[in-house]
Amino acid sequence: MTPPENVRPPIAAWPALAGQPVRPLAGGLINASWVVGDPPVAALQRLHPVFGPTVHLDIEAVTAHVAARGMRTPRLLRTAEDGLWHVDDEGACWRALSWVPGVTWHKLRTPAQAAAAGALVARWHQATDDLAHDFVHRRPLAHDTDHHMGVLREALAAHRDHRLYDRVAPVADAILSGWDRWDGRTDHPPRVAHGDLKISNLRFSEAGEGLCLLDLDTMGPLSLDVELGDAWRSWCNPAAEDSSETRFDLDLFEASAKAYLTVRPLDAAVRATLPAGVERICLELSARFCADALRESYFGWSPAVAPTRGEHNLLRAEGQLALARSAASARPSMARILTV
């Protein structure tokens, strides 16, 4: 999110950053961010209340482990009191992270870019394969798809008088029917996961090499089909998330999947679980967006896209439903690619 103009970051809490210029950093949807230094040396962030301060214990444990395995990663900078975070006089939680120079992509445009993304995530997964960490900050309902379908049913029952109900209801019915037909499993074993591998959370060099993962608040235990399913639904959709032209691009999938498997081979049984994960995540997100269309609760609403939060969320629900259908049609092709 774009930082409020009236907020002054408490940079004095980090002696290593003393005297450095600070400027707002636009972009993310949740935490307010500032760039420290010219050229940048750190990112200063005010956490959204949805994340408790103890999330930094997880970030420190995982990034220390990844760095020890030779991967680049942002690291938490210590405060003057040798803490991982700082709480200001108003109770807001702040952190400073070291800056990894590079570029951010908001959409994959070529198979080469997709391959770079797949290889980067594979290296991160490989680096955390031997990490034994009991996560303090957990999101047990984040990818509980049955739960999100239940929330959608509750929203339909509670908001029958909503001005968008007649437009939302058929979309919701299609989502719920799609989930009823989905034939995968939801009990695959968890592993250390990033939890939000949309393409803008990956950092690349100017030459297109994958450097590191960003936005680490969502890390925790997830099954690989969910982790990669969420990545592929982002990477392999050439259209915007709130576009009705969404489709699953098999060329981008093939490039990223083969690059991932080259770095981190998986046995056949694990590979077989992955195609269903893409459709599952698309259905899950479409259910969340559809419920939020009736609840008018989209924090990232853009008036340039839709007149209200409800309409914007409905666009997102329709887009992810179309992507789920495209991914379902592509499952046999995904399975063939993953068996090569």
C-alpha positions as CSV (number, residue, x, y, z in Angstrom):
1,M,0.0,0.0,0.0
2,T,1.1,3.6,-0.5
3,P,2.4,4.9,2.8
4,P,0.3,7.7,4.4
5,E,2.0,11.1,3.9
6,N,1.6,12.1,7.6
7,V,3.5,9.1,8.9
8,R,7.2,9.5,9.8
9,P,9.1,6.2,9.9
10,P,11.0,5.8,13.2
11,I,14.3,5.3,11.5
12,A,16.3,6.2,14.6
13,A,15.4,2.8,16.0
14,W,18.0,1.3,13.7
15,P,21.4,2.8,14.3
16,A,22.8,1.2,11.1
17,L,20.4,3.4,9.1
18,A,21.2,6.7,10.7
19,G,21.4,9.6,8.4
20,Q,20.0,7.7,5.4
21,P,17.3,9.3,3.2
22,V,13.9,7.8,3.4
23,R,11.2,7.8,0.7
24,P,7.8,6.1,0.4
25,L,7.6,2.8,-1.6
26,A,4.3,2.2,-3.4
27,G,3.1,-1.2,-4.3
28,G,2.1,-3.8,-1.7
29,L,-1.4,-4.3,-0.6
30,I,-0.9,-4.8,3.1
31,N,2.2,-3.3,4.8
32,A,3.2,0.3,4.3
33,S,6.8,0.5,3.1
34,W,9.6,3.0,2.7
35,V,13.0,2.7,0.9
36,V,16.0,3.7,3.0
37,G,19.1,5.0,1.3
38,D,20.1,6.1,-2.2
39,P,21.0,3.7,-3.5
40,P,18.7,1.6,-1.3
41,V,20.1,-0.3,1.6
42,A,17.0,-1.3,3.4
43,A,13.2,-1.4,3.3
44,L,11.4,0.0,6.4
45,Q,7.9,-1.4,6.9
46,R,4.9,-0.7,9.2
47,L,3.1,-4.0,9.6
48,H,-0.6,-4.4,9.1
49,P,-2.3,-5.5,12.3
50,V,-3.2,-8.8,10.7
51,F,0.5,-9.8,11.4
52,G,1.6,-10.0,15.0
53,P,5.2,-9.0,15.9
54,T,6.1,-12.6,16.5
55,V,6.0,-13.3,12.8
56,H,9.5,-11.9,12.8
57,L,10.7,-14.9,14.8
58,D,9.7,-17.1,11.8
59,I,11.3,-14.7,9.3
60,E,14.6,-14.7,11.2
61,A,14.7,-18.5,11.5
62,V,13.9,-19.1,7.8
63,T,16.1,-16.4,6.3
64,A,19.0,-17.4,8.5
65,H,18.7,-21.0,7.3
66,V,18.3,-20.0,3.7
67,A,21.3,-17.6,3.9
68,A,23.4,-20.4,5.4
69,R,22.5,-22.5,2.4
70,G,24.0,-19.9,0.1
71,M,20.9,-18.2,-1.1
72,R,20.3,-14.4,-1.2
73,T,17.5,-13.2,1.0
74,P,16.3,-10.1,2.8
75,R,17.4,-10.2,6.5
76,L,15.9,-8.4,9.4
77,L,18.1,-5.6,10.8
78,R,18.6,-5.3,14.5
79,T,17.2,-2.3,16.4
80,A,19.2,-0.3,18.9
81,E,17.9,-2.7,21.6
82,D,19.0,-5.7,19.5
83,G,15.4,-6.5,18.6
84,L,13.9,-7.9,15.4
85,W,11.2,-5.3,15.4
86,H,10.3,-1.9,16.9
87,V,6.9,-0.8,18.4
88,D,6.3,2.9,18.2
89,D,4.5,5.1,20.7
90,E,1.1,4.4,19.0
91,G,1.6,0.7,19.2
92,A,2.4,0.1,15.5
93,C,5.0,-2.6,14.7
94,W,7.9,-1.7,12.4
95,R,10.7,-3.7,10.9
96,A,13.8,-3.0,8.7
97,L,14.9,-5.5,6.1
98,S,18.1,-5.5,4.1
99,W,17.6,-4.5,0.5
100,V,18.3,-7.0,-2.3
101,P,18.8,-5.0,-5.6
102,G,17.0,-6.2,-8.6
103,V,13.7,-5.9,-10.5
104,T,10.1,-7.0,-9.8
105,W,7.9,-8.5,-12.5
106,H,4.2,-8.2,-12.2
107,K,3.5,-10.6,-15.0
108,L,5.4,-13.4,-16.8
109,R,5.7,-12.7,-20.5
110,T,8.1,-15.4,-21.8
111,P,9.0,-19.0,-21.1
112,A,12.5,-17.9,-20.1
113,Q,11.0,-15.7,-17.4
114,A,8.8,-18.6,-16.2
115,A,11.9,-20.9,-16.1
116,A,13.8,-18.4,-14.0
117,A,10.8,-18.2,-11.6
118,G,10.6,-22.0,-11.4
119,A,14.3,-22.5,-10.7
120,L,14.3,-19.8,-8.0
121,V,11.4,-21.3,-6.1
122,A,13.0,-24.8,-6.5
123,R,16.3,-23.5,-5.0
124,W,14.4,-21.9,-2.0
125,H,12.4,-25.2,-1.4
126,Q,15.7,-27.1,-1.7
127,A,17.3,-24.8,0.8
128,T,14.5,-25.3,3.3
129,D,14.1,-29.0,2.8
130,D,16.1,-29.7,6.0
131,L,14.7,-26.8,8.1
132,A,12.9,-28.0,11.3
133,H,11.1,-24.9,12.6
134,D,8.0,-24.7,14.7
135,F,6.2,-21.6,13.2
136,V,4.9,-19.1,15.7
137,H,2.7,-17.2,13.3
138,R,0.2,-19.6,11.6
139,R,-2.7,-19.1,9.2
140,P,-4.7,-22.3,9.7
141,L,-7.6,-21.2,7.5
142,A,-5.5,-19.6,4.7
143,H,-5.9,-22.5,2.3
144,D,-8.7,-24.4,4.0
145,T,-10.8,-24.6,0.8
146,D,-13.8,-26.2,2.4
147,H,-13.9,-23.4,4.9
148,H,-13.8,-20.7,2.1
149,M,-16.7,-22.5,0.4
150,G,-18.6,-22.4,3.6
151,V,-17.9,-18.7,4.0
152,L,-19.3,-18.2,0.5
153,R,-22.5,-20.1,1.3
154,E,-22.9,-17.9,4.4
155,A,-22.4,-14.7,2.5
156,L,-25.1,-15.8,0.0
157,A,-27.5,-16.5,2.8
158,A,-26.8,-13.3,4.6
159,H,-26.8,-10.8,1.7
160,R,-29.8,-11.7,-0.4
161,D,-30.8,-8.0,-0.5
162,H,-27.4,-6.9,-1.7
163,R,-27.5,-4.8,-4.9
164,L,-25.1,-7.3,-6.7
165,Y,-26.8,-10.5,-5.4
166,D,-28.4,-11.4,-8.8
167,R,-25.0,-11.1,-10.5
168,V,-23.0,-12.8,-7.8
169,A,-25.4,-15.8,-7.2
170,P,-24.8,-17.6,-10.6
171,V,-21.0,-17.1,-10.2
172,A,-21.2,-18.5,-6.7
173,D,-23.2,-21.5,-7.9
174,A,-20.6,-22.2,-10.5
175,I,-17.8,-22.0,-8.0
176,L,-19.5,-24.3,-5.5
177,S,-20.4,-26.8,-8.3
178,G,-16.8,-26.7,-9.5
179,W,-15.6,-27.5,-6.0
180,D,-18.1,-30.4,-5.7
181,R,-16.7,-31.9,-8.9
182,W,-13.0,-31.3,-8.0
183,D,-11.4,-34.7,-7.5
184,G,-8.1,-34.0,-5.8
185,R,-7.0,-34.5,-2.2
186,T,-6.5,-31.9,0.5
187,D,-4.5,-34.0,3.0
188,H,-1.0,-34.0,1.4
189,P,1.9,-33.6,3.9
190,P,3.0,-30.0,4.7
191,R,6.5,-28.6,4.2
192,V,8.1,-25.2,4.8
193,A,6.4,-22.9,2.3
194,H,6.5,-19.3,1.3
195,G,2.7,-19.2,1.2
196,D,2.2,-16.4,-1.5
197,L,4.4,-17.1,-4.5
198,K,2.7,-14.6,-6.8
199,I,5.2,-13.4,-9.4
200,S,5.7,-9.9,-7.8
201,N,7.0,-11.6,-4.6
202,L,10.0,-12.9,-6.5
203,R,13.1,-10.7,-7.1
204,F,15.1,-11.0,-10.4
205,S,18.3,-9.5,-11.7
206,E,18.4,-7.1,-14.7
207,A,19.5,-10.1,-16.7
208,G,16.5,-12.2,-15.7
209,E,18.1,-14.5,-13.1
210,G,16.0,-15.3,-10.0
211,L,17.6,-13.8,-6.9
212,C,15.4,-14.2,-3.8
213,L,11.8,-14.4,-2.4
214,L,10.2,-11.3,-0.9
215,D,7.2,-10.6,1.4
216,L,7.9,-13.3,3.9
217,D,5.0,-12.8,6.4
218,T,3.0,-15.7,4.9
219,M,5.6,-18.4,5.4
220,G,4.5,-21.6,7.2
221,P,3.6,-25.2,6.7
222,L,1.8,-26.0,3.4
223,S,1.6,-28.9,1.1
224,L,3.5,-28.6,-2.2
225,D,0.4,-28.8,-4.3
226,V,-1.0,-25.7,-2.6
227,E,2.3,-23.8,-2.7
228,L,3.0,-24.5,-6.4
229,G,-0.7,-24.4,-7.3
230,D,-0.9,-20.8,-6.1
231,A,2.4,-20.0,-7.9
232,W,1.2,-21.4,-11.2
233,R,-2.2,-19.7,-11.0
234,S,-0.2,-16.4,-10.8
235,W,2.6,-17.2,-13.2
236,C,0.6,-18.9,-15.9
237,N,-2.2,-16.3,-16.3
238,P,-1.2,-13.8,-19.0
239,A,-4.1,-11.5,-18.1
240,A,-4.7,-9.4,-15.0
241,E,-6.3,-11.0,-11.9
242,D,-9.4,-8.9,-12.4
243,S,-9.7,-9.6,-16.1
244,S,-12.4,-11.7,-17.7
245,E,-9.8,-12.9,-20.2
246,T,-7.9,-15.2,-17.8
247,R,-6.6,-18.5,-19.1
248,F,-4.0,-21.0,-18.1
249,D,-0.9,-20.8,-20.3
250,L,0.7,-24.2,-20.8
251,D,3.9,-22.8,-22.3
252,L,4.6,-20.8,-19.2
253,F,3.7,-23.8,-17.1
254,E,5.9,-26.2,-18.9
255,A,8.9,-23.8,-18.8
256,S,8.5,-23.2,-15.0
257,A,7.7,-26.8,-14.1
258,K,10.7,-28.2,-16.0
259,A,13.0,-25.7,-14.6
260,Y,11.8,-26.5,-11.1
261,L,12.2,-30.2,-11.6
262,T,15.7,-29.8,-13.0
263,V,16.8,-28.1,-9.8
264,R,14.7,-30.1,-7.4
265,P,13.5,-33.4,-8.8
266,L,10.3,-34.9,-7.3
267,D,9.2,-38.5,-7.3
268,A,6.3,-39.5,-9.5
269,A,3.8,-39.7,-6.7
270,V,4.4,-36.1,-5.7
271,R,4.4,-34.8,-9.3
272,A,1.0,-36.5,-9.8
273,T,-0.6,-34.4,-7.0
274,L,0.4,-31.0,-8.5
275,P,-2.0,-30.4,-11.4
276,A,-5.1,-30.6,-9.2
277,G,-3.6,-27.9,-6.9
278,V,-3.9,-25.2,-9.6
279,E,-7.6,-25.7,-10.1
280,R,-8.1,-25.9,-6.3
281,I,-6.4,-22.6,-5.6
282,C,-8.3,-20.9,-8.4
283,L,-11.6,-22.1,-7.1
284,E,-10.6,-21.2,-3.5
285,L,-9.7,-17.6,-4.5
286,S,-12.8,-17.2,-6.6
287,A,-14.9,-18.2,-3.6
288,R,-13.1,-15.7,-1.4
289,F,-13.6,-12.9,-3.9
290,C,-17.2,-13.8,-4.5
291,A,-18.0,-13.7,-0.8
292,D,-16.2,-10.4,-0.5
293,A,-18.2,-9.0,-3.4
294,L,-21.3,-9.3,-1.2
295,R,-19.4,-8.1,1.9
296,E,-17.8,-5.1,0.2
297,S,-14.5,-5.9,1.9
298,Y,-11.7,-5.6,-0.7
299,F,-8.8,-3.6,0.8
300,G,-7.1,-3.3,-2.6
301,W,-10.1,-1.9,-4.5
302,S,-9.2,0.4,-7.3
303,P,-11.8,3.0,-8.6
304,A,-9.9,2.9,-11.9
305,V,-11.0,-0.7,-12.3
306,A,-14.5,-0.8,-10.8
307,P,-16.9,1.7,-9.2
308,T,-17.0,-0.1,-5.8
309,R,-15.3,-2.9,-3.8
310,G,-18.2,-5.2,-4.7
311,E,-17.9,-4.8,-8.4
312,H,-14.1,-5.1,-8.2
313,N,-14.4,-8.4,-6.2
314,L,-16.9,-9.7,-8.6
315,L,-14.5,-9.1,-11.5
316,R,-11.8,-11.0,-9.6
317,A,-14.2,-13.9,-8.8
318,E,-15.2,-14.2,-12.4
319,G,-11.6,-14.1,-13.5
320,Q,-10.4,-16.8,-11.1
321,L,-13.4,-18.9,-12.0
322,A,-12.5,-18.7,-15.7
323,L,-8.9,-19.6,-14.7
324,A,-10.1,-22.6,-12.7
325,R,-12.0,-23.9,-15.7
326,S,-9.0,-23.3,-18.0
327,A,-6.7,-25.1,-15.5
328,A,-9.2,-28.0,-15.2
329,S,-9.1,-28.5,-19.0
330,A,-5.3,-28.3,-18.9
331,R,-4.8,-30.9,-16.2
332,P,-4.1,-33.8,-18.6
333,S,-1.5,-31.7,-20.4
334,M,0.0,-30.6,-17.0
335,A,0.3,-34.2,-16.0
336,R,2.1,-35.2,-19.2
337,I,4.6,-32.3,-18.8
338,L,5.3,-33.4,-15.2
339,T,6.0,-37.0,-16.2
340,V,8.7,-36.1,-18.7
